[in-house]
């Protein structure tokens, strides 16, 4: 078996699999995390934030799909920026994506622990989070088709559950509850409310964060030219409907301020309507876990492919690009990302600062990585249109260059405002990026000798 065979992923995923991955990667964002935005902006302020973020993501996905179909590579944004800007551009996009996908799972794992704690009060959320890592790393190692089929199954259940949630709480919904003190805890719009709209950006992004991770499965997708556009377009439409529906119904069932700084807002919102002993509540906790599991499981798949792609191209130790001899999955990459996630979970004294919870800070760190990656991806799209006009593009971004410019401009604005409101988390982000840059410089000779990624060689 040649070295290339040892680092070549199998094409086994269908369109429905890819839709399941695209939605599943994100759907935990409907179950937790977003309600921290209420704490910053109030229900009305956060509604405005979410509308702006939804516009950005819609423009981004329609533009990003052009890159994904033209360059179907496990590295996703890393490969696009490498092609457009060379190794340094590839490093910036790849490392930013790595931060996004490695720091998102600890937040989701802790939310899984919090949901289980509702049902089993004696269970330590951190212990449950650790168990989730062990189980779903093992499932990802078992095989990509098995993992993707499971992802599709739990994603469909999670979607059904969100519609059930909306239906069950609808009798208790009141628009008066939703708008009460809706401007950053105040009854009228003010300068504080204006600032809160920007401070809430990372939590609105959490509604959609990681949908782009489906690009990392492009190398394992059958007929990607047709499959990827359909999966992405259907995915973003699904998520927009779920995001607004979940947020509005949860905010109208009582005092939304009681839900604004916790990891399990949906069970608590349902509890207000149906009571603590209702079977509906227990069903939401039980089935609602599928939403968290879908994202957790899918993002493990995403971070492992990013680590795999960076290692295969020489940006990380080559051993991390090793595939399991029988399962053909990047098992060492899966384990490496899991170790980082578990360290984050048990480092709450280091990561819990600036008056925010561990979950809020980890979410913010993940969003910093995402925004840098979005900026690099849109810049790569514009650059490649100019430098490689003859590149085969099975899907071309509609409304070009308006749509990618909207996505690029809003991403830059979001990044600037997030730095302003989260200087300590951004400092940690810069420190991690600096460490990554050192590795990038030290691995230069390895990259020059790398022979296992013919797609990137073709770009040189």
N, C-alpha and C positions, 0 to 999 in steps of 0.2 A: 504493500500500500504506500503510495507516495505521500510526501508531506502535505501537498495540497488536499489530497483525499482526507487526511486526518483533520483538516480544518475547514472542510466543506460541509455546510448544513444541508439537510435533506428537504426537498420541496414536497410538502405533504399537507399544507393548509388550504382550505377552500375559502370562498368568499364569506360564507356565514361564520366560519371560524374567525376570520379577520374582523368582521363586525363585532363579534363577541369579545375579541381582544380589545378593540378600540373603545367600546362602551364599558367593558369590564374593568379596564385600567382606571377608569375615571369614576365609576358609579359610587364608590365609597364616599366621594365628595358630596353626594346627596344625603348621606347618612350622618356625617359629622364634619367638623372642621369649619364649614361655612358660617355657622352661627357665631363664631368669634367675631365675624364682621359686624354683627348687630351690636356687640360691645363697643365697637369703634364708631359706627355711623348711625345706629338705630335702624329700624326696619325700612323707613323711607329712603334714608341716605344710602343704605346698602342696596336697595332696589336699583337706585341710579347707578351705583358702582357695578352691579351685576349686568345691567343693560350694556354699559360701555364695554365691559370685559367680554360679553357675549358677541358683540360686534367685532371686537378684535379677533376672537377665536374663529368666528365664521370666515372672516377674511383670511386669516392665517391658514386654516385647513384647506380652503380652496386653492391657495397658493402653494402650500406645502405638498399637496398631492402631486403637483407637477414634478417636484424633485423626487418624490418617492417612486413614481413610475419610471422616471428617466434613469434613476440610479438606485435600483433595488438592492440595497446593501444592508447587512446586519447592523452596521454602525449608524445607520440613519443620518442624523445631522452631522456627525463626524465625517462621513464620506462626502456629503454635499459640500461642506466647507473646505475639506481637503482638496476636492476637485476645483473649487473656485479660487481658493487663497493659498493653497500649498500646505505643508506640514504644520506650520504655526496656526493657521486658521483651523485646521483639523483638530489640533490640540485644544484650542479655545472652545470650540463647539462640543467636542467629545467630552472634555472634562466637565463642562457646564451640564451636559446631559447626565453625566455620571453622578454629579452632586444631586441633581433633581431626582434621579431614580433610586439612589441609595438612601437619601434622607426621607423620601416619602414613606417607605414601608415601616419604619419605626413608629411614625404617627398612627398609621393604620393598625399596626399590631397592638398599640396601646388602646386604641378605640375598640378593637376586638375584645381586649381584656375588660374594658369598661362595660361593654354590652353583656359579657358573660357574668360580670360582677352583679348586674341587676338581677340575674336569675340565681346566681350562686354567690351570696354576699361574702362568704369566707374565702373566696378565690382571689388571690393577689393578682391584679391586672398585669403586673410585670411577668409573673410566672406563666400566665395564659399567653402573653405576647411571645415569650420564649418558645412555648409549645407550638404556637402558630408558625414560627420560623422553621422549626424542625420539621413539621409535617409538610409544609408547602415547598420547602427546599427539596425534600425527598420526592414530592410529586413532580416537580419540575425536572429533576434528574431522571425520572422514570421514562420520559419520552415526550417530544413536542406534540405529537398527535393526541396522546393521553391528556397532556396538560391543557391543550387548546380546547379539547372536547369538554373537559371539566369546566374550563373557563366559560364556555358558551352556556353550559347547563346552569351554573350559579348566577351568571349574568341575567338570563331570562327570569329566573326565580326572583332576583333582586328587583328587576323592573316591575314584575307583577306585584311584589310586595309594596313598592312605592305607590302604585295606583290604589292598592288596598288601603294604605295609610291615608291617602287623600280622601278616599270614600268614607272611611270610618270616622275621621275627625270633622268631615264637612258639616254635620249637624251642629257642631259647636263653633263653627267658624263665624267670625264677625269682623267686618271691615273696620269697625270702630276699635277693636282690639289691635288690629294690625297697624293702624295709623297713630294710636295713642303714644305720645312721647316718641314719635318716630324719627325725630331728627337728633340723633346722638343722645337720646334720653330726654330731649326737650320737646315742647309742644309746637315750637315754631322754628323755622329755618334761621340759622345763625352762623357766625364765623366758625364756631366749634363744629357745627354740622358740616360745613364746607370742608374743613380739614379732615373730618371723619370719613367723608366719601373717599378721599385719597388714602387714608390710613387703613381702610378696609380692603384695599386692592388685593393683597395676597389671599384673602379668604374668599373673595369672588373668583379669583383664578383657581382656587381649590375645587370649585364646581366643575372645572374642565381640565385641570392639570393632568398631563400624561396621555391624553388622547393621541398625541403624536408618537407615542411609544409603539403603536401598531406598525410604524415604519421599520422597526427593528425586526419584525417578523416577515418583511418583504422578501428576504432572501430564501425564506422557507415557504413561500406562497406559490401555489399553482396559478399560472396565467395572471401575473401581477398587473399587467397593463389594463385589464378590465376589472379585476377583482378589487384592487386598491381604491380607485375612485369611488366605486359604489359603496364600499365598506366605510370609507371616511365620510362621505356625504350623508349616508344614513345614520352614521354614528353621531355626528355633530347635531343633526336634527333631533335625534332621540334625546341627547343630553340637554339641549336647550329646553325642551318641553319638561323634562324631569326636574331640572334645576329650579325653574320658576314655579312650577307646581308645588314642589316640596317646600320651598321657602315661604311662599304666600300662605299655604294652608297651615304650616306650623306656626307662623307668626300671628294668625288670627284666632287661635283657640283660647287665649288667656293672656297673662302678662308675659310678653316675649322676653322681658329682661331676666326671667328665671331660666331661660334656655340659652342665654347668650355667651356663657363661658364654661360650657360643659361638653363632654365627649359623646353624650347620648341624647341629643335634643329630640329625636323622633319618639322614642319610648316615653320621654317625659311629657312631650306634647300630647301624646295619645292618652297618657295617664290622666290628664286634666279632663278629657272628654268621657272616657269609659271607666275610669276608676282603676285602682291599683290591683284589684283581684280579677279583672276582666280577662277572659280568654284571648280577646283581641290583643291585649298588651303582651301577653306571653308569646303569642304567635309572632308579633312584630319582633320581639327580642330574638326568638329562635330563627325565624326566616330572615330577619333583617341582618343577621350575621352573614348571610350569603352575599350581600352587597359589599361588606367589608372584605370578605374572603375573595370575592371576584377581583377587586382592585389589588389586594395584597398579593395574591397568586400571580396576577398578570404583570405587576410591576417587578416581581422577582424575575419573571421571564424577560422583562425589558432590561433591567440592570445587568443581567447575566449576558445578554447579547451585546450590550455596550462594552462591558469589560472584555468579552471575547473578541470583539472587533478591534478594540484598542490594542489588545495584546497581540492579535494576529498581524497588526500593522506595525508592531514594534514600539508602541507607546507605553506599554506595560510589560512586565515579564512575560516572555513567550509561553511559559508553562500555563498561564491562565487561559490560553487559547486551545488547550487540550480538550478533545471531546472524549466522552465516555466510550470505551471500546465496543460496547454492544448497544447502548441507548442512543449514541450519537448526539448527546447533549453536552453543553459546556459546563460540566459538573464543578470544576474548580472555580470557575467564575461565579457560579451560583453560591458556592460556599463562602467565597471571599466577600461578596456583597453582604451576605448574612452576618458575618463576623462584625463588619462595620456597623450594621444596623443594631445588633445586640449591644455593642459598646455604647451607641447613642442612647439606647433605652436605659442602660444602667449608669449613665453619666448625667443624671438629672441635675445634680448639684453644679455641674459645669455649664449645662445648656439652658437651665431655667434661670433667666435673668431679665432685666428691664421690665419687671412687673408682669411678665407673661408666663404662661404655663410652658412646660416642656413641649407639649403638643403644638402650641402656637408658634414657638420658636423653630421647631423642626419643620413645620409647614412653611414658615417664612424662608428658611434656608433652602428648602426644595424649590420654592418659587423663584428665588434669586437665580438658581441654576437654570430654571426653565426660561426666564426672561432673556438671559444672556444667549441661550440656545436659539430662542425665537428670533432675536436680532441677527445672529449669525446666519440663520437659515434664510431669512428674507433677503439679507444682503447677498448671500450666495445665489439665490434665484435671480436677482437682478444682474449680478456679475456674469453668471453663466449665459443669460440671454444675450449679453454683449460679446463675451469671449468665445462661446461655443454655439453660434446660431444654428449650426447643423446637427447639434445633439438631438437624437431621436426623443421626442417628447410625446408619448401616447396620450397624455392628458395635459392640456395647456391651461394655466390659470385664467379664469374668466376675469374680465375687467382689468386686465393687465395694462399699465402698471399701477392702477388705482388701488386694487385690493391689497397687493403686497405692501404698498407704501402706507396704507392705513394700518396694517398689521405691524409694520416696522415702526411707524411713528408712535403708535399707542404703546408698543413694547418699550420703547425708549422712555416715554413719559412715565410709564408704570415703574420702570427701574429707578429713575431719578427720585420719584416720590417715595418709593420703598426705602431707598438709601436714607432719605431725610427722616423717615419715621422709625427706621430700624437700624441705627448706626452700629449697635453692638453686634447684631447678627451679621450685618454686612462686613464688619471687621473680621469675624470668624470666617466668613465666606472668602475674603481676600487672603487670609492666612492659608486656608486650604488650597486656594488657587496658586499661591506662591509655592507651596510644597509640591503641587502638581507640576509647576513650571520647572522646578529643580529636577524632578524625574524626567521630564521632557528633554531637558538639556543633557542629562546623563545617558539617555537612551538613544542619542543621535546616531551613534555607530551601529547600534542594533537595527534601527529603522533602515539605514542604508543597505544593510545586508539581508533585510527581510525578504523572503521569497514566497510567502504563503498567501498573499493577497493580490492576485493578478489585476483586479479592478483598480486598485490604487496604483499599481505599477503603471497601468495604462494612462493614468492621469499625470504621471511625471514626464 
